[in-house]
């Protein structure tokens, strides 16, 4: 696991760890009010773009009903730029139907100050095949 050295890396690492414990409140603390969270490779039924902290939070509160990541994060790597962190990791857990989950992530996270303003989540859609998502709305 990469050691988080900058404030932004520590904020992101703490937030991702909280997400893996289904602690949505702590996870959401990293977002600016007008943040955007995108899923460029989202499978059918999963949102592709969430605008604003409230919309992001509403989606994130649904995730534990679809996917539980109780196996934690593995192989975390953080690459730091001026205002952007690129993060790679994998997670394990299970889907709502009880089948095992192994999910790979790459996220490009842009900060203004210590808050996330844009989070591009390149989750591998093939890893999500057993999941059933609510209709896009």
C-alpha positions as CSV (number, residue, x, y, z in Angstrom):
1,X,0.0,0.0,0.0
2,X,1.2,3.5,-0.8
3,X,1.9,5.7,2.1
4,X,-0.2,8.9,1.8
5,X,2.1,11.8,2.2
6,X,0.2,14.9,1.2
7,X,-2.9,16.3,2.9
8,X,-4.9,15.4,-0.2
9,X,-3.7,11.9,-0.3
10,X,-4.5,11.4,3.4
11,X,-8.0,12.9,2.9
12,X,-8.6,10.5,-0.1
13,X,-7.1,7.5,1.7
14,X,-9.3,8.1,4.8
15,X,-12.3,8.6,2.6
16,X,-11.8,5.4,0.6
17,X,-11.3,3.5,3.8
18,X,-14.5,4.8,5.2
19,X,-16.4,3.9,2.0
20,X,-15.1,0.3,2.3
21,X,-16.6,0.3,5.8
22,X,-20.0,1.7,4.4
23,X,-19.3,4.9,6.4
24,X,-20.9,7.2,3.8
25,X,-20.8,10.3,6.0
26,X,-17.0,10.2,6.4
27,X,-16.6,9.4,2.7
28,X,-18.8,12.4,1.6
29,X,-16.8,14.8,3.8
30,X,-14.1,15.0,1.0
31,X,-16.6,16.5,-1.6
32,X,-17.2,20.2,-2.4
33,X,-20.9,21.1,-2.6
34,X,-20.7,21.5,-6.4
35,X,-18.5,18.4,-7.0
36,X,-19.0,16.1,-10.0
37,X,-18.6,12.3,-9.8
38,X,-18.4,10.4,-13.1
39,X,-18.4,6.8,-14.0
40,X,-17.2,6.8,-17.7
41,X,-17.5,3.0,-18.0
42,X,-20.7,2.5,-16.0
43,X,-22.8,-0.6,-16.9
44,X,-26.5,-0.3,-17.7
45,X,-28.4,0.9,-14.7
46,X,-25.5,2.6,-13.0
47,X,-25.3,6.4,-13.2
48,X,-22.6,7.9,-15.5
49,X,-22.5,11.4,-14.0
50,X,-23.6,12.7,-10.6
51,X,-23.7,16.5,-10.2
52,X,-23.5,18.1,-6.7
53,X,-22.8,16.6,-3.3
54,X,-26.4,15.7,-2.6
55,X,-26.7,13.6,-5.8
56,X,-23.3,11.9,-5.1
57,X,-24.4,11.1,-1.6
58,X,-27.8,9.7,-2.7
59,X,-26.0,7.3,-5.0
60,X,-23.3,6.3,-2.5
61,X,-25.9,5.5,0.1
62,X,-27.3,2.9,-2.3
63,X,-24.0,1.2,-3.0
64,X,-23.9,-1.0,0.2
65,X,-27.3,-2.5,-0.9
66,X,-25.7,-3.5,-4.2
67,X,-22.1,-4.2,-3.3
68,X,-20.4,-4.7,0.1
69,X,-16.6,-4.2,0.1
70,X,-15.9,-5.9,3.4
71,X,-12.7,-7.4,2.2
72,X,-11.0,-4.1,2.1
73,X,-8.6,-2.3,-0.3
74,X,-5.6,-4.0,-1.8
75,X,-2.6,-2.7,-3.7
76,X,-3.4,0.9,-3.2
77,X,-1.2,3.2,-5.3
78,X,-1.5,7.0,-5.3
79,X,0.1,9.2,-8.0
80,X,0.2,12.9,-7.0
81,X,0.0,15.9,-9.3
82,X,-0.5,19.5,-8.6
83,X,-4.3,19.4,-8.0
84,X,-5.1,15.9,-9.1
85,X,-4.5,12.4,-7.6
86,X,-4.6,9.3,-9.7
87,X,-5.4,6.3,-7.5
88,X,-5.4,2.6,-8.3
89,X,-6.6,-0.2,-6.0
90,X,-8.6,-3.4,-5.9
91,X,-11.3,-4.4,-3.4
92,X,-13.0,-7.6,-2.4
93,X,-16.4,-8.3,-0.9
94,X,-19.7,-9.6,-2.1
95,X,-22.8,-8.6,-4.1
96,X,-26.4,-8.5,-2.7
97,X,-27.0,-12.0,-3.9
98,X,-24.1,-13.3,-1.9
99,X,-21.7,-13.9,-4.8
100,X,-18.1,-12.9,-4.3
101,X,-16.9,-9.6,-5.7
102,X,-13.4,-8.6,-6.8
103,X,-13.4,-5.1,-8.2
104,X,-10.6,-3.1,-9.8
105,X,-10.5,0.7,-9.7
106,X,-8.7,3.6,-11.2
107,X,-9.8,7.0,-10.1
108,X,-8.7,10.5,-11.2
109,X,-9.6,12.9,-8.4
110,X,-9.3,16.7,-8.8
111,X,-9.1,18.9,-5.7
112,X,-9.6,22.6,-5.0
113,X,-8.0,23.2,-1.7
114,X,-8.6,20.1,0.4
115,X,-12.0,19.2,-1.2
116,X,-12.8,17.0,-4.2
117,X,-14.4,18.9,-7.1
118,X,-14.3,16.1,-9.7
119,X,-14.0,12.4,-9.2
120,X,-13.7,10.2,-12.4
121,X,-14.2,6.6,-11.3
122,X,-12.9,4.1,-13.9
123,X,-14.3,1.1,-12.2
124,X,-14.1,-2.0,-14.3
125,X,-17.6,-2.8,-15.5
126,X,-16.8,-6.4,-16.0
127,X,-16.2,-6.7,-12.3
128,X,-19.8,-5.5,-11.7
129,X,-21.6,-8.1,-13.8
130,X,-23.4,-9.9,-10.9
131,X,-24.7,-6.5,-9.6
132,X,-28.3,-5.4,-10.2
133,X,-28.6,-1.6,-10.4
134,X,-31.7,0.5,-10.0
135,X,-33.0,2.0,-13.3
136,X,-31.1,5.2,-14.4
137,X,-33.1,8.2,-13.6
